[in-house]
Amino acid sequence: MRNYLKNITKEAISKLEIDYNDDIVIDVPTKKGFGDYTTNIALKLASTLNTNSRELANSIVNEIQDEKIDHVEVAGPGFINFYLKNDYLFENLNKIITEPNYGKSNIGNGQKINIEYVSANPTGTLHLGHARGAAYGDSLARIMKYASYEVTREYYINDGGNQINNLITSIDARYQELKGIEIEFPEDGYHGVEIIEIAKELLKKYPDNVSKEIIHEYGMNYLLNNIKADLKKFNVEFDIWSSEKKLYENKAVEKALNTLKDNGYTYEAEDALWLKTTEFGDEKDRVLVKNDGNYTYLLPDIAYHMDKLSRGYDKLIDVFGADHHGYIPRLKASIQMMGGDSNKLDVQILQMVRLLQGGEEIKMSKRTGKVVTLNELVDEVGVDASRYIFTSKSLDTQLDFDMDIATKHNNENPVYYIQYAYARICSILGDYSGEIKTREYHNLNSSYVLDILSKMYEFENTISVAASKFMPHLITNYVYDLATLFHTFYAHEHVLTDNLEKTAEYINLIKAVSIIIKKSLELIGVQVYEKM
């Protein structure tokens, strides 16, 4: 409908012999009573044409005549408000009921998208920040696939850098301690309980001695398998698990370094090799090779992103923590230096999560005294509530995760509130024994019903915007609003009545609501239940 109204408005503007080829924004009014849709095009045009915006709006309205429009009004300084006939809402209701993939958008048009998220170092367990990134990345992948993008979900394993050496020495130190040998724990070592668990298992298998190679292989497999298990439990899976180590083995890192040198983007200073990232907008140049000969983590990252681009993706989406915000300019600069297109890289920044209980912030796990892990959160709260809450806000805003609310089985818990709407509809449909199947509507005219119909009509556009702007929270907020409208309707009207025609129409209405609730929750990795 937005595109339909855009075309009508453009036609009206052209009739006034005004040359305008830019996009016309059609919005849903934030307040009831200001039409079904609105546009500020008259205000925008008036400033460039040096004319009165309200007079221009009236001139545009006088040129608009269409069978789908009931009437058009000018409001305020020149907003144009469209009031539509309800026929389009009824047509859409029938589409929801009859089309198997209602809301599926073609906006992606088969573009190849790579979404890399989580990518936690395999040196410990996943925590709250990883959980938010996992919920975001997986939900975005689902939404973009439904919008006809060709999506690859990727996890980058940092198994080739200095952190792996620290992991090996940490496990070895715990192994020696368990044998009763006094040893100084490495300064940069890892202190997690999982390191001790690995050392215990190694001691059982190798009571006398264990090589660094075995520690490396066993430790990596143990930790990576735990990460995969935690993610699967969280309803998150990946298509590709990429290895930093392999980038070294196949000489991709060395090739990237030589390319940067050959292209004239490096120089030596202070016994180190530097990259001229300031030439591409970075605040300062960056070290590629340290004075001890070791590579900084920027170099394998450059090789990794060039590897992804070489696979033919139209867009790379990376989900980074807030502490990596300054890393974006140097990474984009590096891609340009390598001859790649940095515009293909889009980085989404993940802000911190505060875990609350009893009104106070929880910073440490009750079980281990360390950070709260993803696995602990899921055990305490559940997958559905966790994923819903993590996806409920824009990724670039701080998120307060209130465990008291997340564990409630009442309307204070937003995901329960939505799931209960679905279960309530299933109960009504189960009680309905009629066989009347109608596709014409004469009784769907109350404000409660029309609000639901209007909200359901927004679903297709919400999918398109959420996919194209990488905003899964739009789906989360949308389905909550739809559930609210249904609960309000249910509190004021009866679905099953003695009026068979009205009942049949209402059955179609609530069936459509259940279809959209189920699809919306599915797109953010949340289950629905027929009984609660």
N, C-alpha and C positions, 0 to 999 in steps of 0.2 A: 504493500500500500504506500509506503514511503516513496518508492520509485514512481509509482503511479501519480502521486500528488506532485512530485518533482516535475514530471513531464507536463502535467496540467498547468502548473505555475510558470514553467518556462514558456509554454505556448502563449499564456496570457501576457507575459512580459514582452514577447516578440510582437504581439499584436499592437503593443504600445510603441513599437519601433525603437525599443531599447536593446542595445547590443550587449548581451550578457551570456558568457559561455562557461563561467565557473560553476562550481557545485552549489546547489540549493539545499540548505539544511532543513530537514523536516523532523521535528521532535514531538514526543508525547508530552503534553502539558503536565507540569508538576502538581497543579491544582485542578480539582474537578470543576466543571462549569466553564472551562476555557477551550472547549472543543475536544475532538478526538485526537487531532494533530494540529500543530502550529508551526509557523515559520517566521523568521525575522528578516526575510529577504528585503522587504520594503525599507527597513531601517538601514540595512547594509547598502542598498542602492542609493538611497537618498543622500548619503554622505558624499558619494562620488558624483552624483548628478546635481548636487547643490539645490535640492528641492525639499519640500515638506514631506516627511516620512508618512504621516497619516493620510495626507491627500494622495500620495503615491500608492499606498496600500489600498485605498478605496478604488483607485483606478484599476489596479490589478484585479481586485475582487469583481469589479463590473465585467471583466472579460472572462470570468470563470463560470462555466456551465457544464455540468456533468451529471449523468444519471445516477452515479454512486454517491453523489454529495447531496445532503439534505439542504444545507445552507452554509454560507461562509460569512464570518463577521470580522470586523477590524476592532482590535482592542488596544487600549493604552496609546503609546506614541506611534503605533503602526504595526503591531503584531497581527498576522493573518491567521485566524482560527477556523479550522475545517470541522464541520459537524457532518458526519457521514450517516447514510441510511444503514440500518442494521443488517441488510441483506448480506453484506460481505462477511459479517460475523457468523451468520448461519452457514454460509458456504464454507467458511473455515472450519466450523464445527464438524461438518461432514467429512472434510479432508482429514481431520485428526483421527476420526473413527475408521476411515476406509484405507488410508495410506499406511503401509507397514512401517515406513521410515519417515514419518511426519517430522518436519523441521530440518531434515537433512539438507544442507546447503551445498551449492556448487561453487562457492566463493573461492575455494582453494584451487580449483581447476587443475588438480593433479600436480601442483608444485611439490618438489621434493624438499622436505624439512627434516633437519636433524635437531633433536632436543637432547641436550646433555645436562643431566641433573644428578644430584646427590654427590657422586664421585668422591666420596670420603676416602681419605687415606686408609688402607687396610692395616691399620695399626691399633685399632680399638673397635668399640661398638658404636652404633648410630645413636645420636642424641636428638634433642628437640629440634635444633636447627636443621639437621638432616631430614627429620620427619616432615617439617614444613616444606622443604624443597622437594621431597619425594611426592607429597600430596599435590603440590602445584604442578610439577613436571608431568606426572602421570595423568592428572586431570586435563592439562592443556593438550597432551597427546591425544586423549580420547576425544576431546572437543574438536580439535583440528582434523582428526580423521573423519569425524561426522560432517565436517564442512568440506570434505573432498580434497584435503591435503594428503600427500603421501608421506607419512610420518615414520621416522626411525628414532627409537628411544635408545639412548646410549649412556653407558657408565664408563668413565675413564679411570682405570686402576693405576694409581701412582705407585708402581712397584719397581721403579728403576732409580730412585733418587737416594739421597742421604738418609731419609727417614726410614728406609728399609734397613740400612746399616744400624741405625739406632734401635730398630725393632729387634734385630738379631742379638745385639749386645744386651738388650734388656732381658730377653728370654734366657740368654745364657747366664746372666747374673742371677736370675731367680733359680735357674737350674742348679747353679753352684751353691746358692744359699740352702736349697732343699737338701743338698748333700752334706750340709754342715760346714761348708767352706766359707770363711769370712771373705767378703769381696766388696769393694766399693762400687755402689750402684752408679751407672753412667749418668753424668750431669744432664744430658739431653734424653735420658731414657724415658720409657713409657711405664706408668705406674698402675695401669688398670688391672682389675682382678682377673681379666681374661689372660693377661701375660703370665700370671701365676698358674692359672689352669693349664695353659700350654706347657709350662715347665713341668708340672706334675705329670702330665701324660707322657712327656718325653722321658722323664725319669723312670716311669714304669716300663717303657719300651727299651730304653737305653740306660740301664742303671750304672754302668761304668763310665761311659764317656759318650759324647755326641758331637758330631762335626758341625761346623758353621753352615755347611750346605744343607744338612738335614734340618737344622733349626730354621733356616730360611724357607725351605719347601714346606715343612710341616706347619710353621707359624703362619705363613701366607695362606695356605689352604684352610687352616682352622678359622682364621679371622674372616677370610673372604666368604667361606661357606656360611658363617654366622650372619654376615651382612646380607647375603642372598636370602637366607631363611627369614630374617627379620623383615626384609622388604616384601617377600612373598606373603608373609603373615599380614602385612599392611596393604595387601592387594596391589602391590607395585611390582611390575616386571620390566625387563629390558630386552631389546632385540639384539643389542651388541654390547659385549664387554671388551673394551679396548685396553691394551696393555702398554704402559710407558716403556717397559723393559724391551718389548718387541721393536719399538721405535729405535732403540739403541742397536738391537741385534740386526735389523735390516738397514742400518746406516742412515736412517731418515734424519736423525739428529745431526749427524756429521754433515749430511748433504745440506741441511738448512743453514748450518754455520758457514759452509763454503759459499753458498749462494749469497748470503748477507755480505760476506767479505768481497766476493766478486762484484757485487752491485755497488760497492763503495760506501756501505752504511756502517762500517766498523772502524774503530781506531784504538790504539793502545795508549794507556795512561795509568800511572800508579801500578805498574806491573800487572794490569788487568786488561781484558778486551771489552770495549764499550760499544753500545749500539746507539746510533744517532736518532733516538726517538723524538728529540726536540724538533727535528725537521718536520715532524708530522703532528705537532701540537702537544706533545707530552711536556710536563713541567721541567723535566731534566732527563739527561741521557741515562741509560741503564747498563749495568754490568751484565755481560753474557758469559764471560769466562773469568773466574776469580783468580787472584794472584797465586793461589795454590794449584791452579790448573783445573779445578772442578768447575762444572757448568752450574750456572744459576738455574732455577726452575723455569725461567722465561724461555730458555732455548728449547727444551723438549716440548713446551707448550706451543711454541711456534711450529715445530715439526708436526705436532699433533693436529693443529688447526689446518695446516696445509694438507695433511693427509685426509682430513674430513672434506675439505673443499675439492680435493682430487676425485672424490667419489661422486661428484656431480650434484651436490645439493644446491638448491636455490637459496636456502636460508639456513644459517646455523644459529640456534638459540642456546645460549649458555645460562645456567642459573648459578649465580655466584653469591656468596655471603657478603654482608655489608662491608666487612673488612677488606674486600677485594675491589672496592669501588675505584680506587686509584689505579688498579691494574688494567682497566679497560683501555685507556688511551694508548698505553705501550703495546698492548696486544693488537689493537687495530693498526697501529703504526707498523708493527712487525709484518702483518699480513700484506700491507702495501709495499713494504720493502722487498718482500718475497715475490712480488708481481701478482699478488692476489687482489681480490675485491673486498675491501674491509666493510663495505656497505652490506655484505651478505651476513655479517656477524651482528647479532642482536643479543645484548647481555641484559638479563633480568636480575636485579639486585634483591636479595632476600634479607629483610630486616629481622631483628632479633625477636625471640619469643619469650614472654614472661609466663611462667607456670604459677598459677595462684590456687591456694586452698585456704579456706577459712579467712579470706580477705588478705592473706599474707603471701608473699612470693616464696616459692620453693626453689632453692638453688641446688640442693643436694639430694641424692637418692637416699631413701630411708634404709635400703638394703646394703648399699656399698659405701655410702658417705661421699660418693662422687656425683658427677652429673647424672640427671635422670635420662635413662635410655629410652629409645623408641619402643623396645620390647616391654619395658616396665609400664610405659604409658598405655600401650594397647591392652595389657593385662588388666590395668586399673580402670580404664575408660571404655575400651572397645574400639574397633576399627572405624565403625560408622561415625560416631561422635568425633573421634580424632580427625578423620579426613574432612568431615564437614567443617569443623572449626578452623582447621588449618587453611581451608580453601575459602573461608567466608570473607576475608579481607584482601585488598590489594597487596601484592607481595612486597611492595616498597613501603608499607606502613608497619609499625610495631604491632605485634599481636599479643593480647592478653588471653591466655588459655585458662579459663576458670574450671578447675576439676569438679568443684561442687555442682556447677550447672551441668557440666558434661555427663555426670553420672545420674542425674535426676531422671525419673520416668514420669515427667509431667510437662506441661506446656512451656515451662521455663527453659527447657532443653530444646533448642531450635530443631535439631535433627529428629528428635522424638516427636515434636509438634508436626513436622512434615510427614514422617512415617505413619503417624496416627491418622492423618488425613487420608492417606492411601488405604490403610486398614479399614477405616470407617466406610470408605467408598466400596471396598470389597465386600463388606458385611451387607451393605444396602443392595448391591448387585446380587448377592447370594439370596437375599430375601425376595427378590423380584421374580415373579413367575409368569409375567406377561410375555406374549409373543409378538406384540406390536413393534414393528421396526419402522420408524418414521424418518423421513429426510426433509420434511417440511415443518416449520415452526410457527406456531400461533400463540404460544403461551410463555415464551421466554422473553419476558418484557419487564420484569422487576429490576430495580437498580442493582440488587445483589447478583442477579444472573448476568446482566449486561457488564458488570464489572469483571466477572469471571471470563466472559467471552472476549472482552477487550484485552485482558491480560494474556489469555491463551493466544490471541492473535499476535502478540509481541514475541512469541517463542522463536519463530524462524529468524527474526532480526537479531534477537539476543544471541542466538547461536553464531550467526555471522560476525557480529561485533566481538564476541568473546574470543572467537578463533582468530580473527584478523588482527586484533589488538593484544592478543596473548593475555586475556583477563578471565580466568576461570571463575573468579568471584562473582562475575555478572550472572552466571548460571545459578550459583549458590543463593544469591540474593533474590533472583527471579523466582525460584521454586518456593522460597519461604513466603514471598508475597502472594503467590498463587495459593499456597496452603492456607494463608490467613484469610483470603477472600472466600475460600471454600468453607472454612470453619464459621465465618460470619454468615454466609448463605445458609448453612445447615442450622444455625441457631435461630434463624428467622423463618425458614420455609420447610415444608414437608416434601419429600421426593415421592414417596409412595402414597397416593391418594386414591379416592374413588373415581376421579376423573382420569380415565384410561389414556386419553390423548395427552393430557398434561404430564402424566406420569412417564409415558414413553419418551416425551421430549426431555424431561428432567433426567431420565436414565441415560440418554445420549450425552447430556451435559456432564454428568459426573463421571461417566465412562471416559470421556475426553480428558477430564481433569486427571484421572488416574493414569492415563497413558502418558501425559506430559510430566507428571510427578515422577513416574518410574524412569522415563528417559532422562530427565534432568539429574536425578540422583545417580543413575548409571554413569553419566558423563563425568561425575566427580568421584566415582568409585564407592558409592554408598548403596547398601541393599535396601529393598523394600520388603515388607512383610504383610501377608494377607490377614494375619491375626496378631494382636498385640495385647 
